[in-house]
């Protein structure tokens, strides 16, 4: 079990009305921390990021050198939530949290947070939706150390298992995901994520429309996911580039040398 958990893709301040915000302020305390300061209380605690941002990361293993970078698992920003679980025996490679900017946190016990959320039955349903995202987020530990294409294929395979609906010729992932959300989940540039999705469609591995993804070729997806460090070639993008160059060459005006030769003749 991990010492820290987190919920992203929500802003708790946008979910609470004025009365609930006042209740949150009553049962919580503010904690102002400097940049790169570690966050830890030792108790079952919930933290709401009021301003700034923090990162959850895996420290290097004991047998790794100090030159090995910390592996960032998630970045939690304004309005998002992370929590701490009280543990008697902590593994050395447990998740840790540190601030990335000067940050203000609202700190309250997990008990008080659960009471606050239970006051609105609709919000309990919303929490279950957040937990679904938490399951996706926490699966990201399995993509650390992979190439971008392997990360994308791995998370699509996970989503298929968790939210897939079998159809005669495909599996529909019943979670709406934009390429921006996917990029944030797997920690890659949005443009690269878009190009990879287009490549997957080009290879007929997936099809997507209105944020819905259908998996067409499980074998190819598994093959890309298994190639942990190997990046797939963006053949669709390369073909488009070559076609554009060919079109430019075809319609390019004759150069001065050609004109000069024509005149001399």
N, C-alpha and C positions, 0 to 999 in steps of 0.2 A: 504493500500500500504506500502511495506517495504522501509526503508530508504536506504538499501544497496542491490545491486544485484551483481551477479558474473557469469563469464563464465569460465568453466574448459575444460579439454581435448584438449586444443589448446596451441600453443606457438607462440605468436604474432611475436616474433623476427625471427622465422623460416618462417613466412608468408610474411615478408616485404623484398623488395630488398634494395640495398644500398641507392638509391635515397630516397625511402620511409622512411628508417631508419633515414636518415639525416633530413627529414621533421619532423619526430616524435620528434627528439632531439631538433629541432628549436622551436616547439610549446609547449614543455613540460619543466618542471623543475624537478630536482632530489630532493628527500626528504629522508634523511638518518634518520632512527629511531632506537631506542634501543629496546631491548627485552621487551616484555609485555607493549609496549607503545600503547595507543589508537590512532586510525586513524580516523580523521574527519576534514572536511573543512567547512561544512555548505552550500556548493553550489553544483550545478550539475557538478560532477567531475568524471573523469575516472582515475583509477590507474592501471598502469602496474607494475607487480612485476619484478624488474630488478635482484634482488638477495634476498636471504632469503625467508621467507614465513609468511603469516598472516592467522588468522582464523576469520571466521564470526560466531558469537554465539548469543544465546538468553540469556539475563540475567534472573535471578530468578524473579518470579512474586513478587508483592509487599507483598502478604500475606505469602510468603515462607521465611524460615529462611536463615541466611547467610551461613549455612552449605550446602545448596543446590548448587550443582555444576552448572557452566555455561554449557549450552547445545550447543555443537559445531554443526553447520550446515554444514560448509564446510571449508576446508583448501586450500588456494590459493597459488600456488608456482610460481617459475620462469617462466616468459613468459605468465602467465595467467593473467586475467583481472578481476577487480571488480570495481564497480561504486557506487556513492553516489547521492541520489536524494534530492534536496533542498525541505525542508518541513517546513511549518509554525507551525503546531501542530504535535508534535511527541508523539506517544504512548510510555508509559514507558517500554514496553516489546519489543521495536523495536530491530531489529538486530544491533549488534555492531561489531566493528572490532578492533583487536589488533595484534601486531606482535608477532610471536613465536620465532624469532631469530633476531639478528641485521639485519635489512632489508633496502634495497634501493628501493624506488618507483619512477617511472616516473609519474608525475601528470600533467594532462591537462584537459581542459574543455570538456564537452560532445560534444559541437558544433565542436571543433577542431578535436576531434576523429572521428566524423561522416564524416567530410569533407575528412579526410585522408582515410577512408575506401571507400568512394564513388569514389575515383580516379580510382579504379580498379573494373569494373563490376563483374568480377569473384569473387572478394572478397566479394561483397555484397551477392552473393549466399552462400559463405562460412559462412558469418555471420548468415544467416538464418539457416544453419545447426547448428551453435553454439547455436542459440536461442532454437532449439529443445532440445539440451542438457540442456539448462538453465531450460526449463520446467520440465525436469526429475529431475534435481538437486533441484529445488524449491519444488518439491513434497516431498522431504525428510523431510520437517518439519512435515509431517504427520506420519513419522515412528519413531520419537524421543520418547523414553520411551517404545518401544516395544522390544520383544525378537528378536533374530536374524532370526528365522524362520518366525515370523510374519512380520518383516521388508521385507524379501525377497518376501513373498507372496503378501504383499501390493504393492511393486514397480512393480511386475509382473502384478498385476491387473491394475495398472495405465498405464503401457506400453500397455496392451491389449486395453484399452479404447482409448489411443492416437494414437497408431500405429498398431492396430490389423487388420488383414485381415481374414474375416470369410471364413472357408472352411467347407466341409460337416461334418467332424468329429473332427475338431480342429480349433484353431485360431492362425494364424502365426503372430508373432511380427516382423514387418518389420524394425527392428533396430538391427544391429549386435552388440552383447554384449558378451564379454568374461567374465569368472568368476572373473578375475582381475578387470574389469570395474565395474561389479556389486558389488563386495566387497567394492570398493572405494565409490560407490554411497551410499551404506547403512551403511558404517562405520564399517565393521566387518573384521576379519582376512580372507585372501584369501583362506587358507586351509579350514576354516569352511564354507565359501561360496561354495567352490567346493563340500564339503561333503553334504551340504544341497541340492545343485542342483542334485547330484547323488541320494539323498534320494527321491527328488521329482520325478525323473525319475523312480526309483525303485517302487514307489507307483503309477506310471502311471498318474501323474498329468501333467507332461510335457514330451516332447521329444526335443532333441537338436542335431544339427549337423552343423559344420562349423560356429559356432557363431549365428545360427538362432534358436530361441526357438518357439516351438509350444505348445500351451496350450491345454490339453486334457480333464482335469476334473476341470471345473470352481467351482463346489460345494466344492470339497476338498480344492482348493486354497482359496476360500472365508472363509472356516471354519478355516484354519490355520491363515489367516490374522486377523480374528476376535478375536482369542485367543491372546490378546495383550501381556500378560506377560508369556504365557506358551510356553515352548520350546518343539518342537517335538522330539521324540526319533529317533535316527539314527539307524533304524532297519537293514538297508542294511549293514552298517559298523559293527554292532554287529554280524550279521549273518556271515559275512566274517571272523571276528575274531574267532568265534566259530568253523568255518570250518577249519581255519588254525590250531587251537589248536588240533582238532580231527585228522588232517592229521599228525601233529607232534607226537601225541600219538601213532598213528597207526604204524608209521615207526621208532619210537624211539628204540634204542638198549636195550636189557635187562640190568637191573642194576646189581651191584656187588652182592647184596643179592640173587638175582635169580640165578646167576651163582654159588655162594657158595652152595646154597641148592642143585643145580643140581650135583655138584661135590661130596657132602657128600653122595648123594644117589648112 
